[in-house]
Amino acid sequence: MDQGPDKCTSPWAERGAHHLVLEDVQELALPVPATGALPAWKPTPDLLAQVFQQLPDFRP
């Protein structure tokens, strides 16, 4: 959810920038190593397969 530059109340938020707020986050039992980057990046199909294997009820 994009809260826009004036609505994010996180103390870590950069003022005047857009922020994504994650909801309904689920911890995975097994870590899935991934090196993310800024700006947003697209996960590889292999990484997604590892995540979805741990979330059998997840429907994108």
C-alpha positions as CSV (number, residue, x, y, z in Angstrom):
1,M,0.0,0.0,0.0
2,D,1.5,3.4,-1.0
3,Q,0.8,5.9,1.7
4,G,2.1,8.9,-0.2
5,P,4.7,11.4,0.9
6,D,2.7,13.1,3.6
7,K,0.9,10.2,5.3
8,C,3.7,7.7,6.4
9,T,4.3,8.0,10.2
10,S,7.3,5.6,10.4
11,P,10.3,7.2,12.1
12,W,12.5,5.7,9.4
13,A,10.5,7.2,6.5
14,E,12.2,9.8,4.3
15,R,10.1,12.9,4.4
16,G,8.6,13.9,1.0
17,A,9.0,10.4,-0.5
18,H,6.5,7.7,-1.3
19,H,6.6,4.6,1.0
20,L,5.3,1.0,0.6
21,V,3.8,-0.4,3.8
22,L,3.6,-4.3,3.9
23,E,0.6,-5.9,5.5
24,D,-0.2,-9.5,6.4
25,V,3.5,-10.4,6.4
26,Q,4.2,-14.1,7.0
27,E,7.5,-15.4,8.4
28,L,9.0,-18.3,6.5
29,A,10.2,-21.4,8.5
30,L,13.3,-21.7,6.3
31,P,15.3,-18.6,5.2
32,V,15.3,-17.9,1.5
33,P,18.6,-16.1,0.7
34,A,18.1,-13.1,-1.6
35,T,20.0,-10.0,-2.2
36,G,17.5,-7.3,-2.8
37,A,18.4,-3.8,-4.0
38,L,17.0,-0.3,-4.2
39,P,14.9,0.6,-6.1
40,A,12.4,-2.2,-6.2
41,W,13.6,-5.4,-7.9
42,K,12.0,-8.4,-9.5
43,P,12.6,-11.8,-7.7
44,T,13.9,-14.7,-9.9
45,P,11.5,-17.6,-10.6
46,D,13.8,-19.9,-8.5
47,L,13.5,-17.5,-5.5
48,L,9.7,-17.4,-5.9
49,A,9.5,-21.2,-6.1
50,Q,11.4,-21.4,-2.8
51,V,9.0,-19.0,-1.1
52,F,5.8,-20.5,-2.6
53,Q,6.9,-24.0,-1.5
54,Q,6.7,-22.8,2.1
55,L,3.3,-21.0,1.5
56,P,1.2,-23.7,-0.1
57,D,-2.1,-21.8,0.5
58,F,-0.8,-18.6,-1.0
59,R,-2.6,-17.4,-4.2
60,P,-1.0,-14.5,-6.0
